[in-house]
Amino acid sequence: MIMNESNIQHTTDNTDYIALLTERIKELSCLYQIAEISNNPEFSLKEILSQIVQVIPPAMQYPYLASAKLFIDGDTFTSAVFSPSNIFISEEIVAGYQPRGIIEVFYQSSDDCTAPLTFLPEEHKLCKTISQQIALILERKQIEETNQKLQEQLRHADRLATIGQLAAGIAHEINEPLGTILGFAQLLQSSYILSEDMNTDLMKIINAALHGREVVRKLMLFSRQMPPKKALINLNKIIEDGFYFLESRCARQGVEIRRSLAGDIPEIVADPSQMHQVLVNLTVNAMQAMPEGGIITIETHNHGKEIELFVADTGIGMSPETVKKIFIPFFTTKDINQGTGLGLSVVHGIVTTHNGRIEVQSKSGQGTCFRIYMKV
């Protein structure tokens, strides 16, 4: 067969068309695989990113020379065969108007490739499209995490409300018989001459009743059955007065108190006795977390429309699972007779009653810090 110039041109055009079509198929396959990976509900964000970076090199013009790297929020993900070089393209990943990372694709030099290695304009476009897809994945994951946290907060608030109602009912039912026991025990103590053994036993009854009444009082505080007697108070003064009585106890246990109180703290409307209760409960909780001694840091900060009370310790800390339960009444990690499990639930009840909010940060072995925000 005789090949003329028109036949050669036609053959060349077909070859170029097939080559371009092959490249487009590789690009579309890459984007399809990214969509499949990102829509798998069983994959975490890191698993998604580590798999996406593997499907990028096969979409390039020279797959056997290509490698890819993702750098997202401080984490690095690379393709199976990764060889950085000075021949590369990159695109910034911007999610929610915030730069989150970068995508880089490299070509490694090879003697088998006679043509100069350069990235096609289509490869630049593909890299940009992939960066946009990753940005959408990051935004979607962030929304999912936010929704999950909000749902958990709602469930937690619902549990606390239910427990609060139950606690209020129990407190009212127990208060009356406790008062009767305490009253008759004190009457016996004052009206009759008792032997030493009988007087000792009677004191045990009185102390047990007083302890029960204190538990009831804390339950009523938690369930908000005791309305606060609010007045204008200075939080710094509450702290100074409170630690006048607490410092000697801390010193005996080898606990150092470090205070840093802001001088421009405005007065707030709050119940002084209840705010004192918050401070005492947080301090005692911190001391119990440091049986071998440590440091308790107390700070106040002025944030304009609200003030902050910061209480931190260098104790044993808590696991994430424990942090989720600390405000539930009677939940405690302490040994028997070392706590009722009501201290932090009372703190939560008081802060909530005052329209404040409380945040907790803790890690096992790294201490705990509480931040309480009260409106001015």
C-alpha positions in Angstrom: 0.0 0.0 0.0 1.3 3.4 -1.0 1.2 6.0 1.9 0.8 9.5 0.7 1.0 12.7 2.7 -2.7 12.9 3.5 -2.7 9.3 4.8 0.3 10.1 7.1 -1.4 13.2 8.4 -4.6 11.4 9.1 -2.8 8.6 11.0 -0.9 11.2 13.1 -4.2 13.0 13.9 -5.8 9.8 15.1 -2.8 8.9 17.2 -2.8 12.4 18.9 -6.6 12.1 19.4 -6.2 8.7 21.0 -3.4 9.9 23.3 -5.4 12.9 24.4 -8.5 10.7 25.0 -6.3 8.3 27.1 -5.1 11.2 29.2 -8.7 12.5 29.8 -9.8 9.0 30.8 -7.0 8.7 33.3 -8.0 12.1 34.8 -11.7 11.2 35.0 -10.8 7.9 36.6 -8.7 9.7 39.2 -11.6 12.1 40.1 -14.1 9.2 40.2 -11.8 7.2 42.6 -11.4 10.3 44.8 -15.2 10.6 45.0 -15.6 6.9 45.9 -12.9 7.2 48.6 -14.4 10.3 50.1 -17.9 8.9 50.2 -16.9 5.8 52.2 -18.5 6.4 55.7 -16.1 3.9 57.3 -13.0 6.0 56.4 -11.5 8.6 58.8 -10.1 11.8 57.3 -6.6 10.5 57.5 -7.5 7.3 55.7 -9.3 9.3 53.0 -6.2 11.5 52.4 -3.8 8.6 52.5 -5.8 6.8 49.8 -6.3 9.9 47.6 -2.6 10.5 47.3 -2.2 7.0 45.9 -4.5 7.6 42.9 -2.9 10.8 41.8 0.3 9.5 40.1 -1.6 7.0 37.8 -3.5 10.1 36.4 -0.3 11.7 35.2 1.1 11.6 31.6 4.0 9.5 32.8 2.6 7.5 35.8 5.8 5.4 36.3 7.8 8.6 36.8 5.2 10.4 39.0 4.8 10.6 42.7 2.6 12.8 44.9 2.5 14.4 48.4 -0.2 15.9 50.5 0.5 18.2 53.4 -2.7 18.8 55.4 -2.9 20.4 58.9 0.6 19.3 59.8 0.2 15.8 58.5 2.1 14.5 55.5 0.8 11.8 53.1 2.8 10.4 50.2 2.2 8.0 47.4 3.6 4.4 47.6 6.7 5.3 45.6 7.7 8.8 46.5 10.7 10.6 44.9 10.7 14.4 45.2 12.5 16.3 42.5 12.8 19.8 41.1 10.2 19.0 38.4 6.9 19.4 40.1 3.6 21.2 40.2 1.7 22.3 43.4 -1.6 23.7 44.5 -2.6 25.2 47.8 -5.6 23.7 49.6 -8.0 26.3 50.9 -11.0 25.2 53.0 -13.4 27.6 54.6 -11.3 30.6 53.4 -8.4 29.2 55.5 -5.2 27.6 54.0 -5.1 24.0 55.2 -2.2 22.5 53.2 -0.7 21.9 49.8 -0.7 19.2 47.1 2.5 18.5 45.1 3.1 16.2 42.2 6.7 15.3 41.1 8.3 13.8 38.0 11.5 11.8 38.4 14.0 12.0 35.6 14.5 8.9 33.5 16.8 7.8 30.7 13.9 6.0 29.1 12.1 9.2 28.4 13.7 11.1 25.6 11.3 14.1 25.6 11.9 16.8 28.1 9.7 16.2 31.2 7.1 18.9 31.7 3.6 18.9 33.0 0.8 19.4 30.6 -1.7 22.3 31.1 -4.3 19.6 31.7 -2.2 18.2 34.5 -2.1 21.6 36.1 -5.9 21.8 35.9 -6.2 18.3 37.3 -4.0 19.2 40.3 -6.1 22.3 41.0 -9.3 20.3 40.7 -8.0 17.7 43.1 -7.0 20.4 45.6 -10.6 21.8 45.4 -12.1 18.3 46.0 -9.8 17.8 49.0 -11.0 21.2 50.3 -14.6 20.1 50.0 -13.8 16.9 51.9 -12.1 18.9 54.7 -15.1 21.2 55.0 -17.6 18.3 55.0 -15.6 16.5 57.7 -15.4 19.6 59.8 -19.2 20.1 59.5 -19.8 16.4 60.5 -17.5 16.8 63.5 -19.3 20.0 64.6 -22.7 18.3 64.2 -21.5 15.3 66.2 -20.2 17.6 69.0 -23.5 19.5 69.1 -25.5 16.3 69.3 -23.3 15.0 72.1 -23.8 18.3 74.0 -27.6 18.0 73.5 -27.6 14.5 74.8 -25.4 15.5 77.7 -27.7 18.4 78.6 -30.7 16.1 78.4 -29.1 13.6 80.7 -28.2 16.3 83.2 -31.8 17.7 83.1 -33.3 14.3 83.7 -30.8 13.5 86.5 -31.5 17.0 88.0 -35.2 16.3 88.2 -34.6 13.0 89.8 -32.1 14.5 92.2 -34.6 17.2 93.3 -37.2 14.6 94.1 -34.8 12.5 96.0 -33.5 15.5 98.0 -36.9 16.5 99.1 -37.9 13.0 100.1 -34.6 12.5 102.1 -34.4 15.9 103.7 -37.4 15.4 106.1 -36.3 12.0 107.7 -32.7 13.3 107.9 -34.0 16.4 109.8 -35.9 14.1 112.2 -32.9 11.8 112.8 -30.7 14.8 113.5 -33.2 16.5 115.7 -33.9 13.5 118.0 -30.2 12.6 118.2 -29.3 16.1 119.3 -32.2 16.1 121.7 -31.0 12.8 123.3 -27.5 14.3 123.5 -28.6 17.4 125.4 -31.4 15.8 127.6 -29.7 12.7 129.1 -26.4 11.9 130.8 -25.0 9.2 128.5 -22.1 6.8 128.9 -19.0 7.4 126.8 -19.8 4.6 124.4 -23.4 5.8 123.9 -22.2 9.4 123.4 -19.7 8.2 120.8 -22.4 6.2 119.0 -24.7 9.2 119.1 -22.1 11.4 117.6 -21.7 9.0 114.8 -25.5 9.3 114.1 -25.3 13.1 114.2 -22.2 13.2 111.9 -23.8 10.7 109.5 -27.0 12.8 109.4 -25.0 16.0 108.9 -23.1 14.4 106.0 -26.4 13.2 104.5 -27.8 16.8 104.8 -24.7 18.1 103.0 -25.3 15.6 100.2 -28.9 16.8 99.9 -27.8 20.4 99.8 -25.4 19.6 97.0 -28.1 17.7 95.1 -30.4 20.7 95.5 -27.7 23.0 94.2 -27.1 20.7 91.2 -30.8 20.5 90.4 -31.2 24.3 90.9 -33.8 23.9 93.6 -31.9 26.5 95.8 -32.2 29.9 94.1 -29.0 31.9 94.2 -29.0 35.1 96.3 -27.3 37.3 93.8 -25.4 40.5 94.4 -22.6 42.5 92.8 -19.4 40.7 93.7 -15.7 41.0 92.9 -14.4 37.6 91.8 -10.9 38.4 92.9 -12.1 39.1 96.4 -13.9 35.7 96.5 -10.7 34.0 95.5 -8.6 35.9 98.1 -11.1 35.1 100.9 -11.5 31.5 99.8 -7.8 30.8 99.8 -7.4 32.3 103.2 -8.8 29.0 104.5 -7.5 26.7 101.8 -3.9 27.6 101.7 -2.9 25.9 105.0 -4.6 22.7 103.8 -2.8 22.9 100.5 0.5 23.5 102.2 0.1 20.3 104.4 -0.4 18.3 101.2 2.6 19.8 99.5 0.5 21.7 97.0 1.7 25.2 95.9 -0.8 27.9 95.0 0.0 30.2 92.2 -2.3 33.2 91.7 -2.4 35.7 88.8 -5.5 37.9 89.3 -6.2 40.6 86.7 -6.5 44.0 88.2 -9.2 45.2 85.8 -11.8 42.6 86.7 -15.3 44.2 86.7 -17.9 43.2 89.2 -20.5 40.6 88.3 -23.9 39.7 89.6 -23.6 36.3 91.4 -24.3 34.5 94.6 -21.0 35.0 96.7 -21.5 31.8 98.7 -22.1 29.7 95.6 -19.1 31.2 93.8 -17.1 30.4 96.9 -18.5 26.8 96.6 -17.3 26.7 93.0 -13.8 27.7 94.0 -13.6 25.3 96.9 -14.9 22.3 94.9 -12.4 23.0 92.0 -9.5 23.4 94.4 -10.3 20.3 96.5 -10.8 18.3 93.2 -7.3 19.5 92.1 -5.7 18.6 95.4 -7.2 15.1 95.3 -5.7 14.7 91.8 -2.2 15.5 93.3 -1.7 13.1 96.2 2.0 13.6 96.0 1.8 17.4 95.8 1.9 19.7 92.8 0.9 23.2 91.6 -2.6 24.7 91.5 -2.8 27.8 89.2 -5.6 30.3 89.8 -6.1 33.1 87.2 -8.7 35.7 86.4 -9.0 37.4 83.0 -11.1 40.2 81.7 -12.5 39.5 78.2 -14.8 42.5 78.0 -18.3 41.1 78.0 -17.3 38.2 80.3 -14.7 37.3 82.8 -12.8 34.1 83.1 -11.9 32.0 86.1 -9.0 29.6 85.3 -8.1 26.8 87.6 -5.4 24.3 86.6 -3.5 21.5 88.3 -0.5 19.4 87.6 -2.2 16.2 88.7 -2.9 12.8 87.2 -5.3 14.2 84.6 -8.2 12.4 83.0 -8.9 10.3 79.9 -11.3 11.7 77.2 -13.9 9.1 78.4 -13.7 10.4 82.0 -13.9 14.0 80.9 -17.3 13.3 79.3 -18.7 12.0 82.6 -17.3 14.4 85.2 -20.4 16.5 85.5 -22.7 13.5 86.0 -23.8 13.3 89.7 -22.2 10.5 91.8 -19.7 9.7 89.1 -16.3 9.6 90.7 -12.9 7.9 90.0 -11.9 8.3 93.7 -11.9 5.5 96.3 -14.7 4.9 98.7 -15.0 7.6 101.4 -12.9 10.0 99.4 -15.7 11.8 97.6 -19.4 11.7 96.8 -19.1 12.4 93.1 -21.1 15.6 93.5 -18.4 18.3 93.5 -18.1 18.9 89.8 -21.8 18.4 89.1 -22.5 21.1 91.7 -20.0 23.4 90.0 -21.8 22.8 86.7 -25.2 23.5 88.3 -24.0 26.8 89.9 -22.3 28.0 86.7 -25.3 27.2 84.6 -27.7 28.9 87.1 -25.6 32.0 86.7 -25.9 31.8 82.8 -22.2 31.0 82.6 -20.3 28.3 80.8 -17.5 25.9 81.8 -14.8 24.3 79.7 -12.5 21.4 80.6 -9.2 20.4 79.2 -7.3 17.3 80.5 -4.9 14.6 79.5 -3.9 11.5 81.4 -0.7 12.3 83.3 -0.7 16.0 82.2 -3.1 17.7 84.6 -6.4 19.3 84.2 -7.6 22.9 83.7 -11.1 24.4 84.1 -12.2 27.6 82.5 -15.3 29.3 83.8 -16.8 32.2 81.9 -19.3 34.5 83.6 -21.1 37.4 81.9 -20.4 40.9 83.1 
